């Protein structure tokens, strides 16, 4: 997947938005104002996704293109190589879904219910 495909897939998630909260080169994707993905536009070789800690370890052991995310809590965030890694596109889409769902399940019940109503 390239950056535009990743961007389109992230924005296809219910209530997903994008913004630049840190600087003009760090694009983040949010659901209900909580970040689930981040892409550095100054280096589009990788992007970051939230992940269940045990699953994160498993992924890092199986794919050289998945490491702990730089500038993020490595326990919960993975950095995924886009252009030079061994991570298949289908897995990238699955990991975006996983990241989105990890964030949604931690939202307050009222916001989760609102998401369900609007799907």
C-alpha positions in Angstrom: 0.0 0.0 0.0 1.1 3.5 -0.6 0.4 6.6 1.6 -2.7 7.6 -0.3 -4.2 4.1 0.0 -3.4 4.1 3.7 -4.9 7.5 4.1 -8.1 6.5 2.2 -8.5 3.3 4.2 -8.0 5.2 7.5 -10.6 7.8 6.5 -13.1 5.1 5.5 -13.5 4.1 9.1 -16.6 5.4 10.8 -16.1 8.9 12.3 -12.4 9.0 11.2 -10.8 12.4 10.8 -7.3 13.6 10.0 -5.3 16.6 11.3 -1.8 17.8 12.1 -1.7 18.3 15.9 2.1 18.2 16.3 3.6 19.9 13.3 3.0 20.3 9.6 4.5 17.0 8.7 2.9 14.6 11.1 -0.6 13.5 9.9 -2.7 11.7 12.4 -6.0 9.9 12.1 -8.5 9.9 14.9 -11.8 8.4 15.9 -13.9 10.5 18.3 -10.8 12.7 18.9 -8.5 9.7 19.8 -5.5 8.9 17.6 -5.4 5.5 16.0 -2.8 6.1 13.2 0.1 8.5 12.4 2.1 9.1 9.3 5.2 11.3 9.0 4.9 13.1 5.7 8.6 13.9 5.6 9.3 10.2 5.6 6.5 8.2 4.0 8.4 4.9 4.3 6.6 4.0 7.5 3.5 4.8 9.7 2.4 4.0 13.2 -0.6 2.1 14.5 -1.9 1.4 18.0 -1.8 -2.3 18.9 -2.6 -4.7 21.7 0.7 -5.2 23.6 0.8 -9.0 23.2 -0.1 -8.9 19.6 2.5 -6.2 19.0 5.2 -8.5 20.3 4.0 -11.3 18.1 4.0 -9.1 15.0 7.5 -7.8 15.7 8.8 -11.3 16.0 7.3 -12.4 12.6 7.8 -9.3 10.4 11.1 -7.3 10.0 8.9 -4.4 8.7 7.2 -4.0 12.1 9.0 -2.5 15.0 8.2 -0.5 18.1 7.1 3.0 17.1 9.6 5.8 17.4 8.2 8.8 19.6 5.3 6.6 20.7 4.9 4.2 23.6 6.4 1.1 22.1 4.3 -1.1 24.3 1.2 0.0 22.5 2.4 1.4 19.2 4.0 -0.3 16.2 5.8 1.3 13.3 5.0 -0.4 10.0 7.4 -0.2 7.0 5.4 0.7 3.8 8.0 0.7 1.0 10.7 -1.7 2.2 9.1 -4.1 4.5 7.7 -7.6 4.4 4.2 -6.6 5.6 1.5 -7.6 3.0 -1.2 -5.1 2.1 -4.0 -7.3 3.6 -2.2 -7.4 6.9 -1.7 -3.6 6.8 -5.5 -3.2 6.3 -6.1 -5.7 9.2 -3.7 -3.7 11.4 -5.5 -0.5 10.7 -8.8 -2.1 11.6 -7.2 -3.5 14.8 -5.8 -0.1 15.7 -9.1 1.6 15.2 -10.9 -1.1 17.2 -8.3 -0.8 20.0 -9.1 2.9 20.3 -12.9 2.5 20.0 -13.0 -0.1 22.8 -11.3 2.3 25.2 -13.7 5.1 24.5 -16.3 6.0 27.1 -19.5 4.0 26.7 -21.5 7.0 25.6 -19.2 7.6 22.7 -19.1 3.8 21.8 -22.9 3.8 21.8 -23.0 6.9 19.6 -20.7 5.2 17.1 -22.9 2.1 17.0 -26.0 4.2 16.4 -24.5 6.0 13.5 -23.1 3.0 11.7 
